[in-house]
Structure formats: C-alpha cells, structure tokens
C-alpha cells in the first residue's frame, strides 16, 4: 500500500492539473461556479482505519441553510463546527467526483477530488488562498492531503510540494489543516510522513484516528 501511495503521490501534480482544467472548461456536467507530538512507533501507521468515511465526527457540518442546483451539480451553504459559512459546489466530470468549497470570508478555498484508481479509492484535497494562521494562532498547513483506501485499509499523507512525496520530518509531527467540512483540525503524522489511523496506544492511552490522522475517540 505504501508503495502505491508513493507512486500516486508522484502524479498528484498531474491529477490536480487535469481536475482543474476539467473544472474550468465547462460542460453539460460542469459549471464555472467559483467557489502535541505523539510518541508511538512510526510503524503503526499501516494499521487499518477504524473510522468511517467521514473526516471527523467532531468536525462535521452543524447545519445547512440552503441548497440549490446548478448546471454542474449541487451547491449547498452550511455552517461548520467552527461557526464559519462553508459554500460547497459538487459535480462529477471524467470519472472524478469534485467538490469545491469556500470557507469563511478570507478567500480560503478547498478543492477535493474523489476517484477510483483500480481497486483503490483516492481522495485528494488542496487548500488555497486565505490566511496562513488560524484564529488561535495555528499555523495552517496547505500542502495537499492524499488518502488511498483499498480493502478497508487507508493510508494517507500531506504531499510535499517540492518532491511530490509524503511530507516527512523523521519524527512524529502534528499539523493544523482543513478537513472536508472546512474545519481547522489537528492531523497526526508519523516519522515517515503518513497519517496515524485506526486505534493506537499513545503515552499509555488508547486513541482512535480517522483516515486523515485526526483524533475521533
């Protein structure tokens, strides 16, 4: 699985270019709406994720205020757990399910693509624009998030923009970044750059992570 994620990470740039071009082009199925470090072993990152397909139960959208159809899909406006307005436009093009979201009023834009690569489901999310620091002084990581799920096992990482490979420091690390609902959440990464997933024992405590390294239990 990790060999596969390395291979797919190398083509992230190409995938993003293709998805962006598809979104910008416009078609009958498309519109132009703009829309604390852990101490566990790094080898535990290959465990199966016990979380569901949502990014985090604690960071799901808390309410939806409106919904309308566009020529390219569906646009929804919701308030996330952080109290910010999130406007999402969802559509499908060329086998890719695409979601573009604007978060708050500072220009933060999320673009998420979900697609199949053989037997693997791939989720790729980018963050552009907006502030580099969160409301409580959090440094926001805007490197692309890549998650591959195959046979019930999820492996994911932040993609190093310079190498196209998992962003690794050689030690466990944590990064603030946006989830799919536009919430700023803390992602736990092991020494090799992969998200912690599933059930882990950290400092003697049992911790449950989702497939993006976010604590959910």
Secondary structure as GFF3:
##gff-version 3
##sequence-region A 1 217
A	DSSP	alpha_helix	2	10	.	.	.	ID=ss1
A	DSSP	alpha_helix	12	25	.	.	.	ID=ss2
A	DSSP	three_ten_helix	42	46	.	.	.	ID=ss3
A	DSSP	three_ten_helix	57	59	.	.	.	ID=ss4
A	DSSP	beta_strand	63	70	.	.	.	ID=ss5
A	DSSP	beta_strand	73	79	.	.	.	ID=ss6
A	DSSP	beta_strand	85	93	.	.	.	ID=ss7
A	DSSP	beta_strand	96	103	.	.	.	ID=ss8
A	DSSP	beta_strand	108	117	.	.	.	ID=ss9
A	DSSP	beta_strand	120	128	.	.	.	ID=ss10
A	DSSP	beta_strand	145	150	.	.	.	ID=ss11
A	DSSP	beta_strand	153	158	.	.	.	ID=ss12
A	DSSP	beta_strand	173	178	.	.	.	ID=ss13
A	DSSP	beta_strand	184	189	.	.	.	ID=ss14
A	DSSP	beta_strand	198	202	.	.	.	ID=ss15
A	DSSP	beta_strand	205	209	.	.	.	ID=ss16
###
